[in-house]
Amino acid sequence: MSMHSTYDFLRHLADSWGLLLMLAIFVGLCAWPFRPGAKERNRQAAEAIFKDENDGE
């Protein structure tokens, strides 16, 4: 296999399957905060900016 055909093969692989893999990762990361088990952690993260260092003292 020559260098040119190796490059063409890898370029085709990246253009097709690489794009699909990146799309799947993107969709997964966008959906991650909306999973049912994340509700409490999302609420804590949303309220963290309002918490004072001296709360409870």
PEGI-V736806 format. One line per field, one symbol per residue. ss: DSSP state (2 for helix, 1 for strand, 0 for the rest). phi: phi as a letter, one per 40 degrees, with the letter a starting at -180 (. if undefined). A space follows every 10 residues. Layout:
BEGIN
ss = ???
phi = ???
END
This chain:
BEGIN
ss = 0022222222 2222222222 2222222222 2200022222 2222222222 0000000
phi = .ccccccccc cccccbcccc cccccccccc cdcccdcccc cccccccccc cccbcgb
END
